Structure formats: C-alpha cells, structure tokens
C-alpha cells in the first residue's frame, strides 16, 4: 500500500501540486493579458489550447506509458513542464502561451494517468482508495492557493511587470520532484499493452456513461471558479487584481480543507450519501449568492466571502465519485479508464471556458452564479441516477 511507501507519497503530491499551479494559472493569465487589451473572446479560447491536447493525446498516452513505464513517463512529463516554465518569462508573444498550455495539457494527461494508476495498483478497498485520492488531490487545491497568492503578491509589488518570472519557481519544484522520483522505487503494472489505441470495450455501459456525465459537470463547475472567479471579482465586484487573486485563493484554501477533511472522515460514511450532502450544501450557498446578487446588490461585496465556502463542499465531489468507480475497475484497465476521465475533463473545461467567456464579453455577470447553479443541478440529477444503479459488476 502507498501508506507503507512514504517516499512515493511525497512526489505524487508534488506532481499534483505542480500540475495544479500550471493548469490553474489561467485566471492570472486572463487578468494580466486582458489588461494588455486582449479580448475575452480570445482568452476564452486560450483554455482550449490546454484542454484539447489533453483530449487528443490521452488515449495514445496509455500506450506511451505502457512502453516507457510509469516512473519514466512521469519524469518526462515533469521535465517538460519544468523546462517550458523556465523559458516562459523570456517570451513576449501571445502565441507562446498557446504553445505552453498545449505542452502543459499533454504532460498533464501523462501525469494524471500515471498517478491514478499508481494509486489503483496499491489500493483495493473503495473507502481506502477514496481516502488516498482525497489526500493526494488535496495538494491540487494547495497548488491553486499557492499560485494565486504568490502571483497576487508579485503582481501587486514593485516588480509586478516581471510577473512571468514567477513560473521559474514552478520549474524548480518540477526538477526537485524529478529528483525524488529518481530516488523512489515504484511498482510498475504487469500488463504491457502494445495497442496504439487501448481497448475501449465495456466502457459504453450505462454506469460508465452516467459516471462520465457526472464527471463532466463537476469539472464544468470547478473550472467556472478556478479560471474565471478572479476575473468575476475584478469586473463585477470592481476589486483590483491583487485582491481578486487573494480572494480567489480562499476558495482554494476551503477546497483543500474540504478534501483534507474528507480524507479523514470518509470511511465513516456512505460515499453516495456524503456526495449528495455536499451537492445539497453547494445548492444552498449558490441560492444565497444569487439572492444577494439580484435583490441585495448593495451588499454584493459579501460574495467575496461566500464563494470560497463552496470549495469546502465542491472539492470532495471529484475524488469521491472517481474512487467509487475506480475501485470497481480491473487493474489492467485502469490506465485506459483514467485516460477517458482525462478526456472528459478536458472537453468539459474547454467548453466551460468558451461559454463563460461569452458571459463576460456580453457583460452578463449577474447570471454567473445561476449559470453554475444549473450545472450543479445537472450533477445532482445524474449522480442520483448513477448511485441508484448497481455497479458491483461492471
């Protein structure tokens, strides 16, 4: 079990921390580039350069990982992230951000498949697996907090014009994580697939379709906050870039707390009941936020403190629903299954960014919370159906 291999736990958490920072710096990039008169329509499509390579490469990544090995694949992905982040501050053209996000997206596809594979190959019981996934994915929330807080301070300082040099710190963490992996012993999966595109048979069953639909809308909701909440604070609540990023950091802090708490208490509860409870709490908070937006506009600043509370209940959803399904997947199919999760996530993230950029472009930010509420209701309906189905045999 991973609990018996502490030398593996740290690099796994750092891997998620690194990818969290590079994937969720989108909010910072949007704020900074919009100040350079780059339109929200172009910035909305910028996320597609991150997400579409993830979707395209994920299925091929399974074969790549199988041939190269989990450890070597992770090292290659982290090295690419480190090197590209090292060069980013020295390039001034907009198109390099597109290339950078495309490389980051491809590396993330490799990284997530490898991390999920390592966890699944060492865990068998679904609640133990849920605890481990929440613990590792909690570092993803820390990454969002660190990147927003760190860049927020840098942007607001006298060195604000050098904000892109903050990416060099991500390079250092990447290289350090590579060093830890080189020193670690990782059990490689026994099955070595030689197929270019893995076997997808069996993944068209109703439980899988419902699971992917639930995952789609969870990511849809998360990206509504992670990429666009700072811009919402700045444009709608009229706060400066520094305060917008710091306020958004609290969402990540609450999200980390949600996953950390879940990893400690999840074994005491039914996964499905815990999941539905979290959804109910999100709906209640969003209804309160919408009420304030439409009927108590003079108190709109309180939204700076209400939005972060959602992270406490939103963050456990993704690892809980994933762990419940992953525990049922055969070990020889886990990489393929993870690649499908990554594809669904990337498509959801891309479509969300494009659609929500339309809200910003048309100055319709009063509907921001209602837009998210609609997605939460979809998750509630789909997940209720998913949990109703018997998934003992898949």
N, C-alpha and C positions, 0 to 999 in steps of 0.2 A: 504494500500500500504506500501511497505517497507520504503518509504520516510517518513512515519509517525511513524516508529518504529526504531529510531536510535540505540536503544540498541541491535537490531538484526543485523543491518548493519555491525557493527564492528566485531563481532565474525564470521560472514560469510566471511568477507575479510581476517581475520586472518586464517580461515580454509584453504582458497585457498593459502595464503602465506605459511603456514606450508607444505601443500602437494606439493607446488611448490619447496620448498627447498629440501625435501626428494626425490622427483622424479627427480629433475634436478641436483642433486649432482653426477649424473652418470659421467659427464665429469671430475669431480675432482677425483672420484674413478678410472676412466680409466687411468688418468695421473699418479696417485700415485702407482697403482698396476702394471702398465706397467713398472714403474721404478724398481719394485721388480721382473722383468723378467717374469711376467705373460703375455702370448701371447695375441695378439689382437683377435685371434680366440676364446679363452676362454672368453675374456672380451665382445666380441660381443654377446655371448650367455647369458651373465650375465643379460642383459636387459630383456631377455625372462622370467627370474625368477620374474621380476616385472610385466611384461605385461600379461603373460599367466594366473596367478591367477586372475587378473582383469577380463579377458575374461571369465574364468570359473565361477567365483563367482558372476558376475554382475546380471545374471538372478535370482539367488537364493537370492541375496541381496534385491530384491524388496519385496519378502515375509518376509524376516528378518526385514526390515524397517517397513513394514505394521504391523507386530505383535508387534514390540518393540516401534515404534513411531519414528518420525524424530529426535526429540531432544535427546532421549536416544541413538539412533543409532549413531549420530554424536559424542556424548560424549564417547561412547565405542571405536569408531574408533580413536579419538584423544588421548584417554588414552593409547591405544595400541602403537600408534606412539611415544608418549612420553616415555613410559617405554622401548620400544625396542631401541630407540635412546640413552637412558640413559645407557644401557648395552653395546652398540656397541664399545665404546672406550676400553673396557676391554677384548675384544675377538680378538685374533690374527689370527685365521684360516680363509682361503678364503671361506669355505663353509658357514660361518655365514653371509657373505654378500649376498649369495643366499637366505638364510632364511629371512634375514632382508628385502630384496627387495620384497620377496613374501608376507610378512606381510604388508609392506607398500602398495603394489599393492592392496591387499584385502581391506585394510582400505580406500584407495582412491576410490575404487568402491562404498563403502558405502557413503563416504563423498560427492562425486560429485552428486550422485543421490539425496541425501538429500538437498544439496544446490540448485540444479536446481529445485527440487520440491517446495521448499520454495519460490523461485522467481516466478515460474509459478503460484502458488496459490495466489499470491498477485498482479500479473500484467496481464492485458488483451490485451492492445493495443500493436502491434508488435514493434513500434518505441520506446515506453516507455520501453518495455521489453529489446530491444536491448541496450538502454542507461544504464539500470540497469546491464545487463550482462557484458557490456564493463567495467563498473565501478568496479564491483566485480572481474572480471577476470584480471583487470589491476594489482591487488595485486599479481596475479600469476607471472607477469613479474617482480614485485619488489622482489619476492622470489628468482628468478633466479639471479638477480643483487646482492642481499644480500649474497646469498650462494657463488657465485663466488668471490665477493670482499672479504668477510670475510675469507673464506678459503684460498684465494690467499695471503692475508696478513699473515695469520697464518703459511702457508707452507713456506713462504719466511723469516719468523722470526727465531730467535734463538731457538724457540720452535717448529720448523717445524716437528720434529719427533712425536709430540703429536697432529698432525692434526686431528685425530679422536675425540679428546675431544671437537672439535667444535660442534659436534652433541648434546652435552649436552645443548647448548643454544636453540636448537630446542625443546628439552624436556621441558624447562622452558616456552617457548611460548605456547606449546601444553597444559600444565597444566593451564596456565593463561586463554587460550581460553575456556577450560572446565569450569573454574570458571565463565566466562562471560555467557556461555550457561545456567549454573545452575541458574543464576540470571535473565535470559531472559524469556519472555513469547512468545512461538511460537505456531502459529495456526497449528494444525495437520490436515492432509487431512481427509475428511469424510469417504471415501471409504476404507474399510479394506479387502484386498484380503486374501483369505485363500488358494489360489492355491500355490503349491510349485514352479511351473514354471508358470509365468504370461501368460495371453492370448496374443498371438502374431498375431492374425488375423488382417488383414488390413495393416500390415507393409510390405507386398510384392508388393505393388503398385509401379508403375514406378517413381512417385515423391520421394518416400522413397528410392528406390534403387539408384536413382541419388544423392539424398542427402547424403546417406551413402558413396557413391563413392567419392563425393567431400570431405567429412569429412576425409575419409581415406587418401587422398593425401595431405590434409592440414596438418594433423598430421605427415605424412611422411616427409614433408618439414620442419616442426618445429623441429622434433627430429634430423634431419640432422645437425641442428645448435646447439640445446640445449645440446645434448650428445657428439657431435663429433667435434664441432668447436675449442674448446681448444686444442684437440689432433692434429687437422689440423694445427693450428698456430704453435704448438711446433715441429711437424715432418716436415712439408713442408716449413714453413717460418723461422724455426730454431730460435725461441724465447724461453726463459726459461719458466718454469711452471708458475711463478708469472705473467709474462707479458701476457702469453697466457690466463690465467684466467681473468686478468683485462680487456684485450681487448674483451673477450667474454662477460664481464659484460656490456660493452657498447651496445651490441646487446640487452640485456635485458632492458637497460635504454631506448633505442629507442623504444623497443616493448611496454614498459609501456607508453611512450609518445603517441604512436600510439593508444592504447586503451583509454587512458585518453582523448585525443583529440576527438576520435570517439564518446565517450560517451556524449560529449558536443555538437557536430555538427550533429550527425546522424539524428536528427529529421528534419533537413533542406533538406535532400537529399533522393532520392530513394535508398533503400537498395541495389537493384541489380546493379544500376549504380555505386554506391560507391564501391561495391565489385569488379566489373570489372575494375574500375580505379586503385584500389590497385594492382590487378594482373598485369595490364599493367606496372605499375611502377616497380614491382619486376622483370619482364622480362627484362626491360631496364637496371636495375642495374646488373643483372646476365650476360647479354650480355657484358656489360662493363668489368665486372670482368673476364669473360672468355677471352676476347680480350687481357687484360693485362697479364693473365696467359700464353697465348700461343705466343704472339707477343712482349710483353714488359716485359720480365722476370726480367730485371734489376730493374724494378720499382715494384716488387712483394710486397714489404713491404706496399705499399699503400692499399693493400687488408685488412690490419688490420683496416683501417678506412672505407672501402667501405662495407664490410659485415654487420657491425652494422646498416647501413642505411636501409637495407632490413627489419629489425624489425619494422620500422615505418609503413610499408605497409603490412607486413605479419601478424602482431598481430591482426588487426581488423577482419581478414577473418573468423576465427573460431567462435567468438561470434556473428558476423553478420549473418552468414549462420544458426547457431543454433537458434538464436532468431526468424528468419524469419519462420522457421519450427515449433518451439515450440509454437509460438503464434497461430498456427492452430490446435494444439493437444488438445484433451479433457483433462480436469484436472485429471480425473480418470485414464488416460493412461500415464501421464507424467513420472511417475517413471519407467514404462516399457520402454518407449521411451528413457529415459536417460540411462537406463542400456544397450540398444542397441548401443547408442552413445559411451559409455564407452568401450564396447566390440570391436567395430570397431576401436576405437582409440588405444586400447592395441595391437590388431593384427597388425595394421599399424606400431606402434612404434617398436614392436618386429622384424618384417620383415625388417624394415629400418635398425635397428642396426646390424642385421646379414649381410645384403647385403653391408652396408657401411664398415663394418669391413673387408670385402673381398678387398675393395679398399685399405685400409690401409695395410693389410697383403701383398698385391701384389705391394705395392709402386706405385699405380696408382692415386696419389692425384692430378695430373694435371686435371683429369676428375671430380673432386669433384663438381665444380660449374656447369658443364654440366649435371651431374647426378641430381642435384637439379633442374636445368632448365627444364629437361624432365618432372619432377613431376609437376612443375608449369604449363607447357603447358597442361598436363592432367587435372589439376584443371580448367584451362580456358575453355577447350572444354566441360567438364562435367557440369560446372556451367552455361555456356551459354545455354545448353540444359535444365538444371534444371529450370532456370529462364523463359525459353520460355513456360514451361508447366503451365497451370492454376492450382494453389494449393489452390484456395478458398474453395474447398471441398475436404477433404481427408478421 
